[in-house]
Amino acid sequence: MRHGLSPDRHRALPLIDDCGYWQVVWLDPRAVRPLDVDAPARRVLSWEELREQPERPPVDPIGSWSPVWEVAVSVALAHLLAASGGARVVVPSGPVADAFRPALDALLPAEPPTRSLALTGPGLPATVTDIALVPRHPQTGETWPSGTEAAVPLAADVWTYMAFSRNRRLRPASGGLPDGVYRDDPPPPLPFGPFRLDREMFLDALARLPEVRRPWLRAIYDDVETRRSNLPFSW
């Protein structure tokens, strides 16, 4: 379990346990008191420095999907649905489509109108899109200022993989290397099965958004909460 202490005794401390679930610990002001520390304050990395931090691959070495990916994409999906306004969302090919398209196709109408989604953030060229998929700063919780009307935050290390993975797919493609071609480094591990979203984290994130009060989005919430088939969620 990873956790840390904050000099502000009223702040919530984000935790991620071994199962990939986000938690919050509130410090009781009656039981704690701040102390001055001689050590320098932790420096907040710039967006450009975050670009140089290690990205998080979607598949663990043993071939299972990263629980951090499952949680991060599930939370981002809730924000993405709220930003869609109930319209079909067109996503770029590659890891973004592999992670989001199955759920979007299952939960949103197939007919027009449509809204476009694109990765936006440090190191990427400016693009015109209806909805921007932007990184969330791991230290401050702030989202990349995209300037787009609708921005969907995604964990920075997951966003980095999606943005700079040279369009590697999250699932195996047909075919292989041509005959006589060898490589001396192993290929990325392939997952045991299709990518599944974390249903509980998705519902929890969606319930916290004010847009869930809109009838069309509340209908999606109720559908995911009660239906156990034909949806890309784990139970």
Disulfide bonds with the S-S distance in Angstrom:
none
